[in-house]
Every structure is written in C-alpha cells, then in structure tokens.
C-alpha cells in the first residue's frame, strides 16, 4: 500500500490539534495522560508537537477523554483555527 504525502492543510491541522491538546494538558505530565489514555508516551508527544498530522481517531478520543475535552469541541477549535490560518 502506497501512502500519499500529507497536504499542507493536513500538516497545519495536525499542528493545531497538538497545540490544543498540549494546552488542555497544562502542567499534567505526559506520562500521566498517556497511561490514563492507554497510549504510549511517545505517541502523546508526537501528536502534541504535530509530528503525526493525521493521528488515529480512537487515539485522539482516548487522550481527549482523559483531558476532559469533548471531541466536538476539539474538532471545532482545530477546524476553526485551520480555516482562519488558510484565509490569512
């Protein structure tokens, strides 16, 4: 299976998603969030820094749940910010 390269828009959304999750994490350690979400610490770190432009839905959902974020709110925040970035 050949993977297509990510678009600029996908990369931008990945960065915005990571930033939103990082803000929501606050001062809580990555280790704590990762353990509670059932994902690897490195996965959380990569998503937070935007190194995974299109992370798996269930991974994001697990992290968001631990952080007390509704997926709808997260999608709205990232989508709204990416639209504003595209317009600018």
The 8 nearest C-alpha neighbors of each residue, nearest first, counted from 0:
[[1, 2, 3, 4, 5, 53, 55, 54],
 [2, 0, 3, 4, 5, 6, 53, 52],
 [3, 1, 0, 4, 5, 6, 53, 52],
 [2, 4, 5, 1, 6, 0, 9, 53],
 [3, 5, 6, 2, 7, 1, 9, 10],
 [6, 4, 9, 3, 10, 7, 52, 8],
 [5, 7, 9, 8, 10, 4, 11, 3],
 [6, 8, 10, 9, 11, 5, 12, 4],
 [7, 9, 11, 6, 10, 12, 81, 85],
 [10, 8, 12, 6, 11, 7, 52, 5],
 [9, 11, 52, 13, 7, 8, 12, 6],
 [12, 10, 8, 14, 13, 9, 7, 15],
 [13, 11, 15, 9, 14, 10, 16, 81],
 [14, 12, 52, 49, 10, 16, 11, 15],
 [13, 15, 49, 17, 11, 12, 16, 18],
 [14, 16, 12, 18, 17, 13, 77, 19],
 [17, 15, 13, 19, 18, 14, 77, 12],
 [47, 16, 18, 14, 46, 20, 49, 15],
 [17, 19, 21, 15, 16, 20, 47, 22],
 [20, 18, 16, 22, 21, 17, 15, 23],
 [19, 21, 23, 17, 22, 18, 24, 16],
 [20, 22, 18, 24, 23, 19, 47, 17],
 [23, 21, 19, 25, 24, 20, 18, 17],
 [22, 24, 20, 21, 25, 19, 66, 68],
 [25, 23, 21, 22, 27, 20, 26, 66],
 [26, 24, 22, 23, 27, 21, 28, 20],
 [25, 27, 24, 28, 22, 29, 23, 21],
 [26, 28, 25, 24, 29, 31, 32, 30],
 [27, 29, 30, 31, 26, 32, 24, 25],
 [30, 28, 32, 31, 33, 40, 27, 43],
 [29, 31, 33, 28, 32, 40, 34, 39],
 [30, 32, 34, 28, 29, 33, 35, 27],
 [33, 31, 29, 35, 34, 30, 36, 65],
 [32, 34, 38, 36, 40, 30, 35, 31],
 [35, 33, 37, 31, 36, 32, 30, 38],
 [34, 36, 32, 33, 37, 31, 65, 38],
 [37, 35, 61, 33, 62, 34, 38, 32],
 [38, 36, 34, 35, 33, 39, 61, 32],
 [39, 37, 33, 36, 34, 40, 42, 58],
 [38, 40, 42, 41, 33, 43, 37, 34],
 [41, 39, 33, 43, 42, 30, 29, 44],
 [40, 42, 44, 39, 43, 45, 38, 46],
 [41, 43, 45, 39, 40, 44, 46, 38],
 [42, 44, 46, 40, 41, 45, 47, 33],
 [43, 45, 41, 47, 42, 46, 48, 40],
 [46, 44, 50, 42, 48, 47, 43, 51],
 [45, 47, 49, 17, 43, 51, 48, 44],
 [17, 48, 46, 44, 45, 49, 21, 18],
 [47, 49, 45, 46, 17, 50, 44, 14],
 [50, 48, 14, 13, 46, 17, 51, 47],
 [49, 51, 45, 48, 46, 52, 13, 14],
 [50, 52, 46, 49, 53, 54, 45, 13],
 [53, 51, 13, 10, 9, 49, 50, 54],
 [52, 54, 51, 13, 55, 9, 10, 12],
 [55, 53, 51, 52, 56, 59, 58, 46],
 [56, 54, 58, 57, 59, 53, 60, 51],
 [55, 57, 59, 58, 60, 54, 53, 61],
 [56, 58, 60, 59, 55, 61, 62, 54],
 [59, 57, 61, 55, 60, 56, 62, 54],
 [58, 60, 62, 56, 57, 61, 63, 55],
 [61, 59, 57, 63, 58, 62, 64, 56],
 [62, 60, 36, 64, 58, 59, 63, 57],
 [63, 61, 59, 65, 36, 64, 60, 66],
 [64, 62, 68, 66, 60, 65, 61, 59],
 [63, 65, 67, 61, 66, 62, 68, 60],
 [66, 64, 62, 63, 67, 36, 61, 35],
 [67, 65, 63, 64, 68, 62, 24, 23],
 [66, 68, 64, 65, 63, 69, 23, 62],
 [69, 67, 63, 66, 64, 70, 73, 72],
 [68, 70, 72, 71, 73, 67, 63, 64],
 [69, 71, 73, 72, 74, 68, 60, 63],
 [72, 70, 74, 69, 73, 75, 68, 76],
 [71, 73, 75, 69, 70, 74, 76, 68],
 [72, 74, 70, 76, 75, 71, 77, 69],
 [75, 73, 71, 77, 76, 72, 78, 70],
 [74, 76, 72, 78, 73, 77, 79, 71],
 [77, 75, 73, 79, 74, 78, 72, 80],
 [76, 78, 80, 74, 79, 75, 15, 16],
 [79, 77, 75, 81, 80, 76, 74, 82],
 [78, 80, 82, 76, 81, 77, 75, 83],
 [79, 81, 83, 77, 82, 78, 76, 84],
 [82, 80, 84, 78, 83, 79, 12, 77],
 [83, 81, 85, 79, 84, 80, 78, 86],
 [82, 84, 80, 86, 81, 85, 87, 79],
 [85, 83, 81, 87, 82, 86, 80, 11],
 [86, 84, 82, 83, 87, 81, 8, 80],
 [85, 87, 83, 84, 82, 81, 80, 79],
 [86, 84, 85, 83, 82, 81, 80, 79]]
